[in-house]
Amino acid sequence: MNWKKSDDESLSSVILRAIPKIRTPEELDELLSRIGSLSDEDADIMTKAVEEE
C-alpha cells in the first residue's frame, strides 16, 4: 500500500496526516493508554506540549 498522495510528499506529511489530531490532554491520555509503551515522564512531556497549544 502506498501511503503517499504524491511522489513529492514527505514522510513527515504522511505521518502527520495518518496520526489523529490530539486536541486535549484527555485525548492524549486516552491515546497513550492504548499505546501503553511510553514512560510516565514521556507522557507528562507530551501532555504539557498539548496543554501549551
C-alpha positions in Angstrom: 0.0 0.0 0.0 1.3 3.4 -0.9 0.6 6.0 1.8 1.9 9.0 -0.2 -0.6 11.0 -2.1 2.2 12.2 -4.5 5.8 11.4 -5.1 6.9 14.7 -3.6 5.0 14.3 -0.3 7.4 13.9 2.7 7.3 11.1 5.2 6.6 13.7 7.9 3.5 14.8 6.0 2.3 11.2 5.7 2.7 10.6 9.4 1.0 13.9 10.4 -1.9 13.0 8.1 -2.2 9.5 9.5 -2.0 10.3 13.2 -5.2 11.5 14.8 -5.2 15.1 15.9 -5.0 15.4 19.7 -6.8 18.5 21.0 -7.0 18.0 24.8 -4.9 16.4 27.5 -7.7 13.9 28.0 -7.4 12.8 24.3 -3.7 12.4 24.8 -4.1 10.3 27.9 -6.6 8.1 26.1 -4.2 7.6 23.2 -1.3 6.9 25.5 -3.3 4.3 27.4 -4.0 2.5 24.1 -0.3 2.6 23.2 1.0 1.7 26.6 4.7 1.8 25.8 5.7 5.3 26.9 7.2 6.1 30.2 5.3 8.3 32.7 7.9 11.0 32.1 7.4 10.9 28.3 3.6 11.0 28.8 3.9 14.1 31.0 6.1 15.8 28.5 3.6 15.1 25.7 0.6 16.2 27.9 2.4 19.5 28.7 3.0 20.1 25.0 -0.7 19.6 24.2 -1.7 22.0 27.0 0.6 24.7 25.7 -1.1 24.8 22.3 
